[in-house]
């Protein structure tokens, strides 16, 4: 087999790319299945056996979605294929899947800049970062709430140059805010530590992997805490 002739590093990168692609395809399939469930629910009377079966399908969709996230947390490629991506378009494309998976408990609210915001990124990894942050926001609100996804253009000190005169440049800030109780100071200080989690059955790699991925795109990820009014995850990427 051809893969047997690959060196270990190339084999690992190839495996990571395949897993990322499969997870992305899984998310697309879940979106289609969810749309079919909605169509059937429109003709299934509430409280019937059919309605209860559809609720089971909804729970299965969420479970499969989270498995996809776990796979992407564990297998991260060392290199990503960068292209010009409109961040607003990426959010808009992910919105239906987010509403499908999390809409039963939380309301997804989107606030995008009027004009496109182009960044250099890998579209699949960027979508994964967004889904991961929304998943964390959902976990912070077990009794429901609002997740606000927003894009903003902001001028900040240029992080892409070394030394010299401090200059500013435009960045795109992608924020995912929840309306939960916020994080304790102790939890916020350990949130990015590998394998740290307060959620049973999770790897604890979500925020760590997301921060690494954003760093490979030339940006950074930080948390803004506002107890008792929720937490906001902020991704900063250079605007093209």
C-alpha positions in Angstrom: 0.0 0.0 0.0 1.2 3.5 -0.8 0.5 4.8 2.8 3.0 2.2 4.1 5.8 4.0 2.3 5.0 7.3 4.0 7.2 8.5 6.9 5.4 8.7 10.3 5.0 12.5 10.3 3.5 12.5 6.8 1.3 9.6 7.7 0.1 11.4 10.8 -0.6 14.6 8.8 -2.5 12.7 6.2 -4.6 10.9 8.9 -5.4 14.2 10.5 -6.5 15.7 7.2 -8.7 12.7 6.4 -10.3 12.9 9.9 -11.0 16.6 9.5 -12.6 16.1 6.1 -14.8 13.2 7.4 -15.9 15.2 10.4 -16.8 18.1 8.2 -18.8 15.8 5.9 -20.5 14.3 9.0 -21.6 17.8 10.0 -23.1 18.4 6.5 -25.0 15.1 6.7 -26.3 15.9 10.2 -27.6 19.2 8.8 -29.5 17.3 6.0 -30.9 14.8 8.5 -32.0 17.6 10.8 -33.8 19.3 8.0 -35.7 16.1 7.2 -36.6 15.7 10.8 -38.1 19.2 10.8 -40.1 18.4 7.7 -41.5 15.2 9.2 -42.2 17.0 12.5 -44.5 19.4 10.6 -46.9 16.6 9.9 -46.5 14.5 13.1 -48.9 15.4 15.8 -47.3 16.6 19.1 -47.2 14.0 21.9 -47.5 11.0 19.6 -45.1 8.1 19.3 -43.9 9.6 16.0 -43.1 12.9 17.7 -41.2 11.1 20.5 -39.2 9.2 17.9 -38.2 12.5 16.2 -37.0 13.8 19.6 -34.8 10.7 19.8 -33.4 11.5 16.4 -32.7 15.0 17.6 -30.7 13.7 20.5 -28.8 11.3 18.2 -27.9 14.2 15.9 -26.5 16.1 18.8 -24.5 13.1 20.0 -23.1 12.5 16.5 -22.2 16.2 16.3 -20.3 16.1 19.5 -18.4 12.9 18.4 -17.3 14.9 15.4 -16.0 17.6 17.6 -14.2 15.1 19.8 -12.4 13.6 16.8 -11.2 17.0 15.6 -10.0 17.8 19.2 -7.9 14.7 19.3 -6.5 14.8 15.7 -5.0 18.1 14.8 -2.9 18.6 11.6 0.4 20.3 12.1 -0.2 22.3 8.9 -3.3 23.8 7.5 -4.1 24.8 3.9 -4.7 28.6 3.9 -7.0 30.4 1.6 -9.0 33.7 1.5 -12.2 33.2 3.5 -15.0 35.6 4.2 -15.6 35.1 7.9 -19.1 36.4 7.7 -19.9 33.8 5.0 -18.3 31.0 7.2 -20.6 32.1 10.1 -23.7 32.2 7.9 -23.0 28.7 6.5 -22.5 27.3 10.0 -25.6 29.0 11.4 -28.1 26.4 10.3 -26.1 23.5 11.8 -25.7 25.4 15.0 -29.4 26.1 15.3 -30.1 22.4 14.4 -27.8 21.0 17.1 -28.3 23.6 19.9 -31.5 25.3 19.0 -33.6 23.1 21.3 -32.0 24.7 24.4 -30.5 28.0 23.3 -31.3 30.8 20.9 -28.5 31.5 18.3 -28.2 35.3 17.6 -25.9 36.5 14.9 -24.5 40.1 14.5 -22.3 40.4 11.4 -20.5 43.4 9.9 -22.3 44.9 6.9 -19.4 44.3 4.6 -17.5 41.0 4.0 -14.5 40.4 6.3 -11.7 38.5 4.6 -9.1 36.5 6.5 -6.5 33.9 5.5 -7.6 30.7 7.0 -8.5 27.0 6.4 -12.3 27.0 6.1 -12.8 23.6 7.7 -10.7 24.4 10.7 -12.3 27.8 11.1 -15.7 26.2 11.1 -14.5 23.7 13.7 -13.3 26.6 16.0 -16.7 28.3 15.7 -18.6 25.1 16.5 -16.4 24.3 19.4 -16.9 27.7 21.0 -20.6 27.5 20.5 -20.6 24.0 22.1 -18.8 25.5 25.1 -21.3 28.3 25.3 -24.1 25.8 25.2 -22.5 23.8 28.0 -22.4 27.0 30.1 -26.2 27.3 29.9 -27.8 23.9 30.9 -31.1 25.6 31.4 -31.1 27.5 28.2 -30.1 31.0 27.1 -28.8 33.0 24.2 -25.5 32.5 22.3 -24.5 35.6 20.4 -22.0 35.2 17.5 -20.6 38.5 16.2 -17.9 39.8 13.9 -16.3 43.2 14.4 -13.4 45.0 12.7 -11.0 46.6 15.2 -7.6 48.2 15.0 -5.0 46.7 17.3 -1.2 46.6 17.6 0.2 44.6 14.7 1.1 41.1 16.0 2.5 39.9 12.6 5.7 41.9 12.8 8.7 41.6 15.1 10.3 44.6 16.7 10.5 48.1 15.2 8.0 50.9 15.7 4.7 49.8 17.1 2.0 50.0 14.4 -1.7 49.2 14.4 -3.5 47.2 11.8 -7.1 46.0 11.3 -8.2 42.7 12.8 -11.4 40.8 12.7 -12.8 39.8 16.0 -15.1 36.8 16.0 -16.9 36.6 19.4 -19.1 33.9 20.8 -20.9 35.1 24.0 -23.2 33.1 26.3 -25.8 34.5 28.8 -24.8 32.0 31.5 -23.5 32.7 35.0 -19.9 33.3 33.9 -16.7 31.5 34.9 -15.0 31.6 38.3 -11.5 33.1 38.3 -10.1 29.7 39.0 -11.9 28.1 36.1 -10.8 30.9 33.7 -7.2 30.5 34.7 -7.2 26.7 33.9 -9.6 26.8 30.9 -6.8 26.5 28.3 -4.9 23.8 30.1 -4.8 20.5 28.1 -7.1 17.8 29.4 -8.8 20.2 31.9 -12.6 19.8 31.8 -15.5 20.0 34.3 -17.7 18.1 31.9 -17.7 14.3 32.3 -16.9 12.3 29.2 -15.1 15.1 27.4 -11.4 15.2 26.4 -10.7 18.6 27.8 -8.8 19.5 24.6 -11.5 21.8 23.0 -10.2 25.3 24.0 -6.6 24.2 23.9 -6.9 22.9 20.3 -9.0 25.9 19.3 -6.3 28.3 20.6 -3.6 26.3 18.8 -5.6 26.3 15.5 -6.2 30.1 15.7 -2.5 30.6 16.4 -1.6 28.8 13.2 -3.9 31.2 11.4 -1.9 34.2 12.7 -4.4 35.1 15.4 -5.2 34.4 19.0 -8.1 33.4 21.3 -9.0 34.8 24.6 -11.8 34.7 27.1 -13.6 37.7 28.6 -15.5 36.9 31.8 -18.4 39.0 33.1 -19.8 37.3 36.2 -22.8 36.9 36.5 -23.6 37.8 32.9 -21.8 35.2 30.9 -18.5 34.6 29.1 -17.3 35.8 25.7 -14.7 33.9 23.7 -12.9 36.2 21.3 -11.0 35.1 18.2 -8.7 37.7 16.6 -7.5 37.2 13.0 -5.7 39.7 10.7 -8.0 41.4 8.2 -6.9 41.2 4.6 
